[in-house]
Amino acid sequence: MANTMPAMRPAVPHFSSGPCAKRPGWSLQALTDAVLGRSHRSKIGKAKLKRAIDLTRDVLEVPADYRIGIVPASDTGAVEMALWSLLGARPVTMMAWESFGEGWVTDVAKQLKLKDVTVLKAGYGQLPDLSKVDFSTDVVFTWNGTTSGVRVPNADWIPADRQGLTICDATSACFAQTLDFAKLDVVTFSWQKALGGEGAHGMLIRRVRLLDLLKRWAPPIVIDRHRRIIDEMIDPPIEQPIRPRRFFQSSNDVGHAFLTFDVCNGPVPVRTSVTSSAATSCP
Ligand SMILES: Cc1ncc(COP(=O)(O)O)c(C=O)c1O
């Protein structure tokens, strides 16, 4: 096949795996009501956090039986929080077709040292055979491999009645592709990708039924607070009456990098500067 130069060029030619370009029309004006020098536990800080979570639910159409949390350490923090807290109860299938997927394989095999791990890998530009995935195991995969540009076509290859969990690094897919949440038990992303926000914060969206698993499953390793998922710290389903809304526990500055949370229906600039090691709750 002859390679021809694409006729259509990107409007912003600074391609990288992130941070991505700001949304059209973004300017520094978006930061005029940034919350500077305030704790993320302050009333205004909590309101910003709550708004970011609520907008995430609205825009991504996250089902009511999923909880949304904001976590430190960007998408990496969100994925690793899920791996460290949830894996180990069952055998695991790790799928990788670019560098970040391979990073999760290293996490699970070399850092967590889980024994019963099947790795399904494909080279750059390829997908592994999706029909080979055993869904009686917990399955970890990247929806859209940023560095290779290869993504899964849809979630049809994931059975609805699977026994294992599906943990999906969707950092380059959220807000860019439609995600079939019913097939995904954990979905992660960071603001620096499709939202064009700053790095540092991750989003962890997870099915409520994982709570059952968490109550029964105690990972056989010491988990630092940074990586623990604690059920009382998750926001409630949206249709429930408003009650104290809680977030993931963070061992670093939850507030510090809440710089911008821009979505197309309006900028929500947030900035706080206080570091903390405790849970955050919203009124
Ligand atoms: C597929 C994928 N997963 C994870 C990451 C890590 O994201 P972050 O830097 O937000 O932790 C990236 C970053 O480029 C990525 O492309």
The ligand as a Gaussian input file, in Angstrom:
#p B3LYP/6-31G(d) Opt

LIG

0 1
 C       -3.563000       4.678000      27.392000
 C       -2.941000       5.485000      28.481000
 N       -3.044000       5.045000      29.749000
 C       -2.518000       5.747000      30.764000
 C       -1.838000       6.922000      30.555000
 C       -1.285000       7.644000      31.731000
 O       -2.052000       8.784000      31.930000
 P       -1.664000       9.840000      33.060000
 O       -0.411000      10.519000      32.579000
 O       -2.840000      10.753000      33.101000
 O       -1.438000       9.090000      34.307000
 C       -1.700000       7.426000      29.256000
 C       -0.968000       8.678000      29.004000
 O       -0.628000       9.027000      27.921000
 C       -2.256000       6.680000      28.201000
 O       -2.154000       7.111000      26.951000

